[in-house]
Amino acid sequence: MRQVKSCGVLLFRRIPELSFLLMKHSHRFDLPKGHVEPGETEIQCALREMWEETGVAIDQVTLDPEFRFEEMYYPIEPRFGSERVEKTLVIFLGWIDRVDRIQVTEHGGHEWRAWKPPHNIQKYTINPLLMAVEQHFAKSPK
């Protein structure tokens, strides 16, 4: 089975309230993420995809060095026809102090969602990620 890896950043801000960025598709929410290119590290891929899909400059984001979320699943990958693949998703936690504007390029829109766990957004990817973030926040100084 073909193996693919996708990396992204879950962006948080503190002002005007503690909230995180979701990207909107017509029928679901997503995160800024994408496939690793040859020679790229996971972090390089995650930051590049974040910048490409949101317009947020890489130097505006501080990654939490203690957080890395990984999930594996088996979707049908359109770029390989109808082939099912083993897909690894890696998400890093990023903090941004100021956001002038989100420049959406690959999604229908975006939304800053207030951090008020528990969250019920997407059963298979986003909910487990947010539960991991909640556990991380519980053990980390704010």
C-alpha positions as CSV (number, residue, x, y, z in Angstrom):
1,M,0.0,0.0,0.0
2,R,1.3,3.4,-0.9
3,Q,2.2,5.6,2.0
4,V,1.7,9.4,2.0
5,K,2.3,12.1,4.7
6,S,0.4,15.3,5.2
7,C,1.6,18.0,7.7
8,G,0.0,21.2,9.0
9,V,-0.4,23.7,11.8
10,L,-3.2,24.3,14.1
11,L,-3.0,28.0,14.6
12,F,-4.0,29.6,17.9
13,R,-4.4,33.3,18.9
14,R,-5.0,34.8,22.3
15,I,-6.6,38.1,21.2
16,P,-9.5,39.0,21.1
17,E,-10.0,35.6,22.8
18,L,-8.3,32.2,22.9
19,S,-9.3,30.7,19.5
20,F,-8.0,28.5,16.8
21,L,-8.2,28.7,13.0
22,L,-10.4,26.3,10.9
23,M,-10.5,26.3,7.1
24,K,-14.0,25.9,5.6
25,H,-14.9,23.6,2.7
26,S,-18.5,23.6,1.4
27,H,-19.5,20.7,3.7
28,R,-16.8,20.4,6.3
29,F,-14.0,22.1,8.2
30,D,-10.3,21.4,7.7
31,L,-6.9,22.6,8.7
32,P,-4.1,24.3,6.7
33,K,-2.1,21.2,5.7
34,G,-0.7,19.4,2.7
35,H,1.6,16.8,1.4
36,V,5.3,16.6,2.2
37,E,7.5,17.4,-0.8
38,P,10.8,15.6,-1.5
39,G,13.5,16.8,0.8
40,E,11.2,18.6,3.2
41,T,10.9,18.0,6.9
42,E,7.6,17.7,8.6
43,I,7.9,21.2,10.1
44,Q,9.0,22.7,6.8
45,C,6.0,21.2,5.1
46,A,3.6,22.3,7.9
47,L,4.8,25.9,7.8
48,R,4.8,26.1,4.0
49,E,1.3,24.7,3.7
50,M,0.1,27.1,6.5
51,W,1.6,30.1,4.6
52,E,0.3,28.9,1.2
53,E,-3.3,28.3,2.5
54,T,-3.7,31.2,4.9
55,G,-1.2,33.9,3.9
56,V,0.2,33.9,7.5
57,A,3.9,34.5,7.3
58,I,6.1,31.8,8.8
59,D,8.0,34.2,10.9
60,Q,4.8,35.3,12.6
61,V,4.2,31.9,14.1
62,T,5.8,30.3,17.1
63,L,5.5,26.5,17.2
64,D,5.1,24.8,20.5
65,P,8.1,22.5,20.7
66,E,6.3,20.1,23.1
67,F,3.3,19.3,20.8
68,R,3.1,17.0,17.8
69,F,-0.1,15.2,16.9
70,E,0.0,12.2,14.6
71,E,-2.8,10.1,13.2
72,M,-2.9,7.4,10.5
73,Y,-5.8,6.5,8.3
74,Y,-6.6,4.9,5.0
75,P,-8.4,7.2,2.5
76,I,-8.8,7.0,-1.2
77,E,-6.4,9.5,-2.5
78,P,-7.7,11.3,-5.6
79,R,-4.2,12.1,-7.0
80,F,-3.6,8.3,-7.3
81,G,-6.9,7.5,-9.0
82,S,-9.1,5.3,-6.8
83,E,-6.2,3.8,-4.8
84,R,-6.5,3.5,-1.0
85,V,-3.4,4.8,0.7
86,E,-1.9,4.7,4.2
87,K,-1.9,8.3,5.1
88,T,-0.1,9.8,8.1
89,L,-1.3,13.2,9.3
90,V,1.1,15.3,11.4
91,I,-0.1,18.5,13.0
92,F,1.9,21.0,15.0
93,L,0.6,23.7,17.4
94,G,1.4,27.2,16.4
95,W,0.8,30.5,18.2
96,I,0.3,33.9,16.4
97,D,0.3,37.2,18.2
98,R,-1.4,39.3,15.5
99,V,-3.4,38.4,12.4
100,D,-4.0,41.2,9.9
101,R,-5.9,39.0,7.5
102,I,-6.3,35.4,6.5
103,Q,-5.8,35.0,2.7
104,V,-7.7,31.9,1.8
105,T,-6.4,30.2,-1.3
106,E,-7.6,26.6,-1.3
107,H,-10.7,26.7,0.9
108,G,-14.1,28.3,0.8
109,G,-13.4,30.5,3.8
110,H,-12.1,30.4,7.4
111,E,-13.3,30.7,10.9
112,W,-11.7,31.5,14.2
113,R,-13.4,29.1,16.7
114,A,-13.3,30.0,20.4
115,W,-11.5,27.6,22.6
116,K,-14.3,26.1,24.7
117,P,-13.7,22.4,25.0
118,P,-15.0,19.9,24.4
119,H,-15.4,20.5,20.7
120,N,-17.4,18.5,18.3
121,I,-16.3,19.5,14.8
122,Q,-15.1,16.5,12.8
123,K,-15.1,13.0,14.4
124,Y,-12.1,11.5,12.7
125,T,-9.4,14.1,12.6
126,I,-10.2,17.5,14.2
127,N,-11.9,16.2,17.4
128,P,-9.0,13.8,18.3
129,L,-6.5,16.6,17.6
130,L,-8.4,19.1,19.8
131,M,-8.6,16.5,22.6
132,A,-4.8,16.1,22.4
133,V,-4.5,19.9,22.6
134,E,-6.8,20.0,25.6
135,Q,-4.6,17.4,27.3
136,H,-1.5,19.3,26.4
137,F,-2.9,22.6,27.8
138,A,-3.8,20.8,31.0
139,K,-0.2,19.7,31.6
140,S,1.5,22.9,30.3
141,P,1.9,26.3,32.0
142,K,-0.2,28.8,30.0
